[in-house]
Amino acid sequence: GNGPFPGIIDLYGTGGGLPEYRACLLANHGFAVLALAFYSYEDLPKEMKEFHLEYFEEAVNYMLKHTQVKGPGIGLLGISKGGDLCLSMASFLKGITATAVINGSVANVGAVLRYKDVTIPPLGANLKRIKVNKSGIADIVDVLNNPLEGPDRQSFIPLEKAECRFLFIVGQDDHNWKSEFFAVEGSKHLQAHGKEKPEIVCYPGAGHYIEPPFFPMCAASMHLLVGKPVIWGGEPKAHCEAQIDSWQQIQAFFHKYLLGKPSGTTNKL
């Protein structure tokens, strides 16, 4: 068609650079998608130490003003670190209608986040909690502190400020961090502040890197923040099935809230 199309900003994780394949695949389904790099790309910072939401705000405003983007708001899609960045964008920036997070954290992780006069510190971590599996690969699922306890509460993203709907895609065998715990606590937090309950879709046996359908499961790879290979979790068949279903769930979610069309899929909590 000739558009305009519902707009989405797509963010990946700590690998940096500019992965564009998911944005391209979504564009094939009638979305105007901006794949947004946020570090380790061209003139962006080489390391993940500090992020300024003003950079992401520029991207949101670019999409909102684009003639091929159907307003009045846009969607956000993020996986892993990109997920908590999307939650921060939704909490502080205007013009966000729907936010889908794949195995994301509800606390700011890995780098200081700044916006105007607000500073959110990264969630604390203890590398002594790293385990090593029988293949000699690190398991970091227990490394992060609990964002509900003590000074780490300062890292919890103020989701109650958001004016959008949320979808949490959760791999229940995620070994990067406790994605299901984060999604459930995010839901509790939103409802405690009188907000709509988010959609949470959980996949038993799915690991951290839930990609579009038919991408091979990434069981382990180098983690740039940890500095060594880590396991991501996932059982191949269950993970593959989760990628197929979650891809439909994500599209249905954006169709529903960006276009106002009801989805034809059922949600699994």
C-alpha positions as CSV (number, residue, x, y, z in Angstrom):
1,G,0.0,0.0,0.0
2,N,0.9,3.7,-0.1
3,G,0.7,4.3,3.6
4,P,0.9,6.0,6.0
5,F,1.7,3.0,8.1
6,P,1.8,2.3,11.9
7,G,5.3,3.3,13.1
8,I,7.6,1.2,15.4
9,I,11.1,1.9,16.7
10,D,13.1,-1.4,17.1
11,L,15.9,-1.8,19.6
12,Y,18.3,-4.7,20.2
13,G,20.5,-5.5,23.1
14,T,24.1,-5.2,24.5
15,G,25.6,-6.5,21.2
16,G,25.5,-2.9,19.9
17,G,25.7,-2.0,16.3
18,L,22.6,-1.9,14.0
19,P,20.7,-5.1,13.6
20,E,18.1,-4.4,10.9
21,Y,16.6,-7.8,10.1
22,R,13.7,-7.8,12.5
23,A,12.8,-4.2,11.4
24,C,12.9,-5.4,7.7
25,L,10.7,-8.4,8.5
26,L,8.1,-6.2,10.3
27,A,8.1,-3.8,7.4
28,N,7.0,-6.6,5.2
29,H,3.9,-6.8,7.4
30,G,2.8,-3.2,6.9
31,F,4.7,-1.3,9.6
32,A,7.0,1.6,9.1
33,V,10.0,0.6,11.3
34,L,13.1,2.4,12.4
35,A,15.9,0.1,13.6
36,L,17.7,2.3,16.1
37,A,21.4,1.8,17.1
38,F,22.3,3.2,20.5
39,Y,26.0,2.3,20.9
40,S,29.0,0.8,19.1
41,Y,27.9,2.1,15.7
42,E,29.4,4.9,13.6
43,D,29.8,8.0,15.8
44,L,27.8,6.6,18.8
45,P,29.7,5.8,22.0
46,K,31.9,2.6,21.8
47,E,31.0,1.4,25.3
48,M,27.8,1.1,27.2
49,K,28.4,3.5,30.1
50,E,25.7,6.2,30.0
51,F,22.6,6.8,27.9
52,H,20.7,10.0,27.4
53,L,17.0,9.6,26.6
54,E,17.2,12.8,24.6
55,Y,18.8,10.8,21.8
56,F,15.9,8.3,21.8
57,E,13.5,11.2,22.0
58,E,14.9,12.6,18.7
59,A,14.1,9.2,17.1
60,V,10.5,9.2,18.5
61,N,9.9,12.8,17.2
62,Y,11.4,11.8,13.8
63,M,8.9,9.0,13.5
64,L,5.9,11.1,14.7
65,K,6.6,13.7,12.1
66,H,7.3,11.3,9.2
67,T,4.8,11.5,6.4
68,Q,4.7,7.7,6.1
69,V,4.0,7.1,9.7
70,K,0.4,6.9,10.8
71,G,-0.2,8.7,14.1
72,P,-1.1,9.8,16.6
73,G,1.4,7.6,18.5
74,I,4.0,5.0,17.7
75,G,5.1,1.6,19.0
76,L,8.3,0.4,20.6
77,L,9.8,-3.1,20.3
78,G,12.9,-4.1,22.3
79,I,14.7,-7.3,23.3
80,S,17.0,-7.7,26.3
81,K,18.7,-4.3,27.1
82,G,16.6,-2.8,24.3
83,G,13.6,-3.9,26.3
84,D,14.4,-1.8,29.4
85,L,15.4,1.1,27.1
86,C,11.9,0.9,25.5
87,L,10.3,0.9,29.0
88,S,12.3,4.0,29.9
89,M,11.3,5.7,26.7
90,A,7.6,4.8,27.3
91,S,7.8,6.2,30.8
92,F,9.4,9.5,30.0
93,L,8.7,10.4,26.4
94,K,5.5,11.6,24.7
95,G,3.9,9.9,21.7
96,I,4.2,6.2,22.6
97,T,1.0,4.2,22.2
98,A,2.2,0.6,22.6
99,T,5.4,-1.0,23.9
100,A,6.4,-4.7,23.4
101,V,9.3,-6.1,25.4
102,I,11.0,-9.4,24.7
103,N,12.8,-10.8,27.8
104,G,13.4,-7.3,29.1
105,S,14.1,-5.9,32.6
106,V,11.8,-3.5,34.5
107,A,15.0,-2.0,36.0
108,N,17.6,0.0,34.2
109,V,20.6,-2.3,33.6
110,G,24.2,-2.0,32.6
111,A,24.6,1.8,32.2
112,V,23.4,5.1,33.8
113,L,20.3,6.5,32.2
114,R,19.8,10.3,32.1
115,Y,16.9,12.4,31.0
116,K,16.8,16.1,31.7
117,D,17.3,16.3,35.5
118,V,16.5,12.6,36.2
119,T,19.2,10.0,36.7
120,I,18.5,6.3,37.0
121,P,21.5,4.2,38.2
122,P,22.1,0.8,36.8
123,L,20.8,-2.2,38.8
124,G,23.5,-3.6,41.0
125,A,25.1,-6.9,40.2
126,N,27.4,-9.5,41.9
127,L,29.7,-11.4,39.6
128,K,30.4,-13.9,42.4
129,R,26.9,-15.3,41.7
130,I,28.0,-16.5,38.2
131,K,27.8,-20.3,37.9
132,V,29.6,-22.4,35.4
133,N,27.9,-25.2,33.6
134,K,29.4,-28.6,32.7
135,S,30.6,-27.2,29.4
136,G,32.5,-24.5,31.1
137,I,30.1,-21.7,30.0
138,A,28.9,-19.0,32.5
139,D,25.3,-19.0,33.7
140,I,24.6,-15.4,34.8
141,V,20.8,-15.7,35.7
142,D,21.4,-14.9,39.4
143,V,23.9,-12.1,38.9
144,L,21.6,-9.0,39.1
145,N,20.3,-7.7,42.4
146,N,16.6,-7.5,43.2
147,P,15.2,-4.1,42.1
148,L,12.6,-4.3,44.8
149,E,15.2,-4.2,47.6
150,G,17.3,-1.5,49.3
151,P,19.2,1.0,47.1
152,D,18.5,-1.1,44.0
153,R,14.9,0.3,44.0
154,Q,16.4,3.5,42.5
155,S,17.0,1.4,39.3
156,F,13.3,0.4,38.9
157,I,11.9,2.2,35.8
158,P,8.9,4.4,36.7
159,L,6.4,2.6,34.5
160,E,3.5,4.3,36.1
161,K,4.4,7.5,34.1
162,A,3.7,5.7,30.8
163,E,0.6,6.4,28.8
164,C,0.8,3.3,26.6
165,R,-0.2,-0.4,26.6
166,F,2.4,-3.0,27.3
167,L,3.2,-6.5,26.1
168,F,5.8,-8.7,27.8
169,I,7.1,-11.7,25.9
170,V,8.8,-14.1,28.4
171,G,11.0,-17.1,27.8
172,Q,10.7,-19.1,31.0
173,D,14.1,-20.7,30.5
174,D,15.8,-17.3,30.0
175,H,19.3,-17.6,31.6
176,N,20.4,-14.0,31.0
177,W,18.2,-12.7,33.8
178,K,14.8,-13.4,35.4
179,S,12.5,-12.2,32.7
180,E,9.3,-13.7,34.1
181,F,10.0,-12.1,37.5
182,F,10.5,-8.7,35.8
183,A,7.3,-9.0,33.8
184,V,5.2,-10.0,36.8
185,E,6.7,-7.2,39.0
186,G,6.1,-4.7,36.2
187,S,2.5,-5.8,36.0
188,K,2.0,-5.5,39.7
189,H,3.6,-2.0,39.7
190,L,1.4,-0.8,36.9
191,Q,-1.8,-2.1,38.5
192,A,-0.8,-0.7,41.9
193,H,-0.7,2.8,40.2
194,G,-4.1,2.3,38.6
195,K,-2.8,1.4,35.1
196,E,-4.1,-1.2,32.8
197,K,-2.8,-4.7,33.3
198,P,-0.2,-5.5,30.7
199,E,-0.3,-8.5,28.4
200,I,2.2,-11.2,29.5
201,V,2.8,-14.2,27.2
202,C,5.0,-16.9,28.7
203,Y,6.8,-19.6,26.8
204,P,8.0,-22.7,28.8
205,G,11.4,-23.9,27.5
206,A,12.1,-20.7,25.6
207,G,15.5,-19.0,26.2
208,H,16.6,-15.3,26.1
209,Y,17.0,-14.6,22.4
210,I,13.5,-15.0,21.1
211,E,14.0,-13.9,17.5
212,P,11.6,-13.9,14.5
213,P,10.4,-17.3,13.3
214,F,12.9,-19.9,12.0
215,F,16.0,-18.1,13.2
216,P,18.3,-20.7,14.8
217,M,18.3,-20.7,18.6
218,C,21.3,-19.0,20.1
219,A,22.1,-21.2,23.1
220,A,25.3,-19.4,24.1
221,S,27.5,-16.6,22.9
222,M,29.9,-13.8,24.1
223,H,28.3,-11.3,26.5
224,L,30.0,-8.0,26.0
225,L,29.2,-6.7,29.5
226,V,30.3,-9.9,31.2
227,G,33.3,-10.3,29.0
228,K,32.9,-14.1,28.5
229,P,30.6,-16.6,26.8
230,V,27.3,-17.1,28.6
231,I,24.4,-19.5,28.2
232,W,21.1,-17.9,27.1
233,G,18.8,-20.8,27.8
234,G,16.2,-22.5,25.7
235,E,15.2,-26.0,24.6
236,P,15.4,-26.0,20.7
237,K,11.9,-27.2,19.9
238,A,10.1,-25.1,22.5
239,H,12.2,-22.1,21.6
240,C,11.4,-22.5,17.9
241,E,7.7,-22.7,18.7
242,A,7.9,-19.6,20.9
243,Q,9.5,-17.7,18.1
244,I,6.7,-18.6,15.7
245,D,3.9,-17.7,18.2
246,S,5.5,-14.6,19.7
247,W,6.0,-13.1,16.2
248,Q,2.2,-13.3,15.7
249,Q,1.5,-12.0,19.2
250,I,3.7,-9.0,18.6
251,Q,2.1,-8.1,15.3
252,A,-1.4,-8.6,16.7
253,F,-0.5,-6.3,19.7
254,F,0.7,-3.5,17.4
255,H,-2.2,-3.9,15.0
256,K,-4.6,-3.6,18.0
257,Y,-3.1,-0.5,19.6
258,L,-1.6,1.3,16.6
259,L,-4.4,0.6,14.1
260,G,-7.3,-0.1,16.5
261,K,-8.0,-3.5,14.9
262,P,-8.8,-6.4,17.2
263,S,-6.3,-9.2,17.1
264,G,-7.2,-12.7,16.0
265,T,-4.8,-14.5,18.3
266,T,-5.4,-15.6,21.9
267,N,-3.0,-14.5,24.7
268,K,-1.5,-17.0,27.0
269,L,-0.6,-15.7,30.4
